[in-house]
Amino acid sequence: MKITVCIGSSCHVKGSRQVVKALQALIAEHNVGDKVELSGTFCMSKCQLGVCVTVDDVFYSVTPESVAEFFSTNVLPKL
């Protein structure tokens, strides 16, 4: 599974750094580092919806506050 987080300026202002840190922690906590590739990219062209995240090319809008729920709902069940 590949999770990509936008780290462009608009998403950065909306908390992409915190989203990345939370995802890193959740991946480690659930011991799924061998199954999940976490990467960053610049601009997904949906700046108004940021923080923009894709999971295997499916788009999600995630906030630092919703990242744990996002992970448990959209990542763990697919592993």
Biotite code that builds the C-alpha atoms (Angstrom):
import biotite.structure as struc

atoms = struc.array([
    struc.Atom([0.000, 0.000, 0.000], chain_id="A", res_id=1, res_name="MET", atom_name="CA", element="C"),
    struc.Atom([1.267, 3.455, -0.873], chain_id="A", res_id=2, res_name="LYS", atom_name="CA", element="C"),
    struc.Atom([0.190, 6.521, 1.128], chain_id="A", res_id=3, res_name="ILE", atom_name="CA", element="C"),
    struc.Atom([1.173, 9.869, -0.364], chain_id="A", res_id=4, res_name="THR", atom_name="CA", element="C"),
    struc.Atom([0.795, 13.139, 1.539], chain_id="A", res_id=5, res_name="VAL", atom_name="CA", element="C"),
    struc.Atom([0.923, 16.537, -0.162], chain_id="A", res_id=6, res_name="CYS", atom_name="CA", element="C"),
    struc.Atom([3.608, 18.724, 1.392], chain_id="A", res_id=7, res_name="ILE", atom_name="CA", element="C"),
    struc.Atom([3.035, 21.715, -0.870], chain_id="A", res_id=8, res_name="GLY", atom_name="CA", element="C"),
    struc.Atom([2.593, 25.169, 0.628], chain_id="A", res_id=9, res_name="SER", atom_name="CA", element="C"),
    struc.Atom([-1.215, 25.127, 0.960], chain_id="A", res_id=10, res_name="SER", atom_name="CA", element="C"),
    struc.Atom([-1.288, 21.689, 2.592], chain_id="A", res_id=11, res_name="CYS", atom_name="CA", element="C"),
    struc.Atom([1.720, 22.599, 4.734], chain_id="A", res_id=12, res_name="HIS", atom_name="CA", element="C"),
    struc.Atom([-0.225, 25.539, 6.172], chain_id="A", res_id=13, res_name="VAL", atom_name="CA", element="C"),
    struc.Atom([-3.155, 23.188, 6.860], chain_id="A", res_id=14, res_name="LYS", atom_name="CA", element="C"),
    struc.Atom([-0.980, 20.727, 8.808], chain_id="A", res_id=15, res_name="GLY", atom_name="CA", element="C"),
    struc.Atom([0.635, 18.277, 6.406], chain_id="A", res_id=16, res_name="SER", atom_name="CA", element="C"),
    struc.Atom([3.724, 18.033, 8.612], chain_id="A", res_id=17, res_name="ARG", atom_name="CA", element="C"),
    struc.Atom([1.586, 16.928, 11.568], chain_id="A", res_id=18, res_name="GLN", atom_name="CA", element="C"),
    struc.Atom([-0.293, 14.476, 9.340], chain_id="A", res_id=19, res_name="VAL", atom_name="CA", element="C"),
    struc.Atom([2.993, 12.913, 8.178], chain_id="A", res_id=20, res_name="VAL", atom_name="CA", element="C"),
    struc.Atom([4.303, 12.637, 11.750], chain_id="A", res_id=21, res_name="LYS", atom_name="CA", element="C"),
    struc.Atom([1.034, 11.069, 12.932], chain_id="A", res_id=22, res_name="ALA", atom_name="CA", element="C"),
    struc.Atom([1.034, 8.578, 10.048], chain_id="A", res_id=23, res_name="LEU", atom_name="CA", element="C"),
    struc.Atom([4.644, 7.638, 10.796], chain_id="A", res_id=24, res_name="GLN", atom_name="CA", element="C"),
    struc.Atom([3.698, 7.006, 14.431], chain_id="A", res_id=25, res_name="ALA", atom_name="CA", element="C"),
    struc.Atom([0.574, 5.009, 13.528], chain_id="A", res_id=26, res_name="LEU", atom_name="CA", element="C"),
    struc.Atom([2.482, 2.869, 11.029], chain_id="A", res_id=27, res_name="ILE", atom_name="CA", element="C"),
    struc.Atom([5.082, 2.086, 13.696], chain_id="A", res_id=28, res_name="ALA", atom_name="CA", element="C"),
    struc.Atom([2.477, 1.555, 16.427], chain_id="A", res_id=29, res_name="GLU", atom_name="CA", element="C"),
    struc.Atom([0.602, -1.000, 14.316], chain_id="A", res_id=30, res_name="HIS", atom_name="CA", element="C"),
    struc.Atom([3.846, -2.574, 13.060], chain_id="A", res_id=31, res_name="ASN", atom_name="CA", element="C"),
    struc.Atom([2.840, -2.288, 9.390], chain_id="A", res_id=32, res_name="VAL", atom_name="CA", element="C"),
    struc.Atom([5.970, -0.609, 8.052], chain_id="A", res_id=33, res_name="GLY", atom_name="CA", element="C"),
    struc.Atom([6.624, -3.596, 5.809], chain_id="A", res_id=34, res_name="ASP", atom_name="CA", element="C"),
    struc.Atom([3.183, -3.197, 4.203], chain_id="A", res_id=35, res_name="LYS", atom_name="CA", element="C"),
    struc.Atom([2.898, 0.599, 3.924], chain_id="A", res_id=36, res_name="VAL", atom_name="CA", element="C"),
    struc.Atom([5.053, 2.971, 1.897], chain_id="A", res_id=37, res_name="GLU", atom_name="CA", element="C"),
    struc.Atom([4.674, 6.562, 3.106], chain_id="A", res_id=38, res_name="LEU", atom_name="CA", element="C"),
    struc.Atom([5.820, 9.313, 0.773], chain_id="A", res_id=39, res_name="SER", atom_name="CA", element="C"),
    struc.Atom([5.360, 13.013, 0.122], chain_id="A", res_id=40, res_name="GLY", atom_name="CA", element="C"),
    struc.Atom([4.617, 14.970, -3.009], chain_id="A", res_id=41, res_name="THR", atom_name="CA", element="C"),
    struc.Atom([4.167, 18.570, -4.020], chain_id="A", res_id=42, res_name="PHE", atom_name="CA", element="C"),
    struc.Atom([0.687, 19.751, -5.019], chain_id="A", res_id=43, res_name="CYS", atom_name="CA", element="C"),
    struc.Atom([-2.099, 17.371, -5.954], chain_id="A", res_id=44, res_name="MET", atom_name="CA", element="C"),
    struc.Atom([-4.042, 20.313, -7.483], chain_id="A", res_id=45, res_name="SER", atom_name="CA", element="C"),
    struc.Atom([-6.800, 20.113, -4.867], chain_id="A", res_id=46, res_name="LYS", atom_name="CA", element="C"),
    struc.Atom([-5.408, 22.820, -2.599], chain_id="A", res_id=47, res_name="CYS", atom_name="CA", element="C"),
    struc.Atom([-8.811, 23.899, -1.290], chain_id="A", res_id=48, res_name="GLN", atom_name="CA", element="C"),
    struc.Atom([-9.360, 20.358, 0.059], chain_id="A", res_id=49, res_name="LEU", atom_name="CA", element="C"),
    struc.Atom([-5.989, 19.916, 1.817], chain_id="A", res_id=50, res_name="GLY", atom_name="CA", element="C"),
    struc.Atom([-4.305, 18.213, 3.551], chain_id="A", res_id=51, res_name="VAL", atom_name="CA", element="C"),
    struc.Atom([-4.428, 16.029, 0.445], chain_id="A", res_id=52, res_name="CYS", atom_name="CA", element="C"),
    struc.Atom([-3.635, 12.345, 0.928], chain_id="A", res_id=53, res_name="VAL", atom_name="CA", element="C"),
    struc.Atom([-3.900, 9.402, -1.446], chain_id="A", res_id=54, res_name="THR", atom_name="CA", element="C"),
    struc.Atom([-4.001, 5.730, -0.541], chain_id="A", res_id=55, res_name="VAL", atom_name="CA", element="C"),
    struc.Atom([-3.170, 3.690, -3.632], chain_id="A", res_id=56, res_name="ASP", atom_name="CA", element="C"),
    struc.Atom([-4.333, 6.648, -5.763], chain_id="A", res_id=57, res_name="ASP", atom_name="CA", element="C"),
    struc.Atom([-7.662, 7.133, -3.933], chain_id="A", res_id=58, res_name="VAL", atom_name="CA", element="C"),
    struc.Atom([-7.969, 10.741, -2.732], chain_id="A", res_id=59, res_name="PHE", atom_name="CA", element="C"),
    struc.Atom([-8.758, 11.762, 0.869], chain_id="A", res_id=60, res_name="TYR", atom_name="CA", element="C"),
    struc.Atom([-8.809, 15.081, 2.683], chain_id="A", res_id=61, res_name="SER", atom_name="CA", element="C"),
    struc.Atom([-7.184, 14.657, 6.093], chain_id="A", res_id=62, res_name="VAL", atom_name="CA", element="C"),
    struc.Atom([-6.563, 17.031, 8.982], chain_id="A", res_id=63, res_name="THR", atom_name="CA", element="C"),
    struc.Atom([-4.150, 16.607, 11.892], chain_id="A", res_id=64, res_name="PRO", atom_name="CA", element="C"),
    struc.Atom([-7.238, 16.042, 14.046], chain_id="A", res_id=65, res_name="GLU", atom_name="CA", element="C"),
    struc.Atom([-8.735, 13.348, 11.779], chain_id="A", res_id=66, res_name="SER", atom_name="CA", element="C"),
    struc.Atom([-5.591, 11.387, 10.896], chain_id="A", res_id=67, res_name="VAL", atom_name="CA", element="C"),
    struc.Atom([-6.100, 8.636, 13.510], chain_id="A", res_id=68, res_name="ALA", atom_name="CA", element="C"),
    struc.Atom([-9.671, 8.007, 12.337], chain_id="A", res_id=69, res_name="GLU", atom_name="CA", element="C"),
    struc.Atom([-8.522, 8.138, 8.700], chain_id="A", res_id=70, res_name="PHE", atom_name="CA", element="C"),
    struc.Atom([-5.845, 5.525, 9.437], chain_id="A", res_id=71, res_name="PHE", atom_name="CA", element="C"),
    struc.Atom([-8.187, 3.158, 11.261], chain_id="A", res_id=72, res_name="SER", atom_name="CA", element="C"),
    struc.Atom([-10.935, 3.535, 8.633], chain_id="A", res_id=73, res_name="THR", atom_name="CA", element="C"),
    struc.Atom([-9.040, 3.752, 5.347], chain_id="A", res_id=74, res_name="ASN", atom_name="CA", element="C"),
    struc.Atom([-5.672, 2.081, 5.919], chain_id="A", res_id=75, res_name="VAL", atom_name="CA", element="C"),
    struc.Atom([-5.838, -0.738, 8.472], chain_id="A", res_id=76, res_name="LEU", atom_name="CA", element="C"),
    struc.Atom([-8.846, -2.553, 6.959], chain_id="A", res_id=77, res_name="PRO", atom_name="CA", element="C"),
    struc.Atom([-7.089, -2.686, 3.569], chain_id="A", res_id=78, res_name="LYS", atom_name="CA", element="C"),
    struc.Atom([-3.905, -4.311, 4.861], chain_id="A", res_id=79, res_name="LEU", atom_name="CA", element="C"),
])
